[in-house]
Amino acid sequence: MIGSRSGAQSKREFEEFAHARGTALFRTALLLCGDWHLAEDLTQSALARIYSSWGRVRRADSPEAYARRVLVRTYLSHRRLRRTAERSAIGELPERETFTEGPSLRITLLSALALLPPRDRAVLVLRYWEDRGVEETAAELGLNVGAVRTRSLRALNRLRAHLGEQLTGLGSS
C-alpha cells in the first residue's frame, strides 16, 4: 500500500512537471529541429526518458536543466541517425512574443538557423533563446566551456553571414 501511494505521488509529480515544462521543452525542440512534428516527437521522447528516471530527476538540483539536457541529447542523437531522405520544414513557433519583427523575419531567422550544424544550432538555442550561461550550456551539451565559447562565436558569425544574404534578398522584394 505505501509503495503504491508513493508511486502515485511520484506519477502525479511527474505529470505536474511535464504540464508545467512541456511547452518550454517543445519550443526548444522546435528551435533545434525546425520541424513541428519532429519537435513533438523529440519532446515526447525526452519526457518518456525523464519519466523512466523520474526518481533521480526530481532529486536533481534543477529538474528543468536535466530535462533540457535530455531533450538536447535526444535531438543530437536523432540528427546522427537521420536518414538522408528526411528534410526539415520550418513550422510556426509557439509564444510569438519573442519575435516582434513579423513573420518574414522570423522565417528568415529560422531558415538561417537551419543551415547551421546541429551542435552549433544547439549551442545558439541554449545560449541565446534559452538564455543559458556558458557553463550551463557546456554541461547540457557535454562540452567544455572553451568549446561552447568557440562554437558560439563561430556559429553566430555563420548565422550573421546567412542572415545578411537572406535579409538583403528580403529587402529587395
C-alpha positions, 0 to 999 in steps of 0.5 A: 500500500505505501509503495503504491501511494508513493508511486502515485505521488511520484506519477502525479509529480511527474505529470505536474512537471511535464504540464508545467515544462512541456511547452518550454521543452517543445519550443526548444525542440522546435528551435533545434529541429525546425520541424513541428512534428519532429519537435513533438516527437523529440519532446515526447521522447525526452519526457518518456526518458525523464519519466523512466528516471523520474526518481533521480530527476526530481532529486536533481538540483534543477529538474528543468536543466536535466530535462533540457539536457535530455531533450538536447541529447535526444535531438543530437542523437536523432540528427546522427541517425537521420536518414538522408531522405528526411528534410526539415520544414520550418513550422510556426513557433509557439509564444510569438512574443519573442519575435516582434519583427513579423513573420518574414523575419522570423522565417528568415531567422529560422531558415538561417538557423537551419543551415547551421550544424546541429551542435552549433544550432544547439549551442545558439538555442541554449545560449541565446533563446534559452538564455543559458550561461556558458557553463550551463550550456557546456554541461547540457551539451557535454562540452567544455566551456572553451568549446561552447565559447568557440562554437558560439562565436563561430556559429553566430558569425555563420548565422550573421553571414546567412542572415545578411544574404537572406535579409538583403534578398528580403529587402529587395522584394 
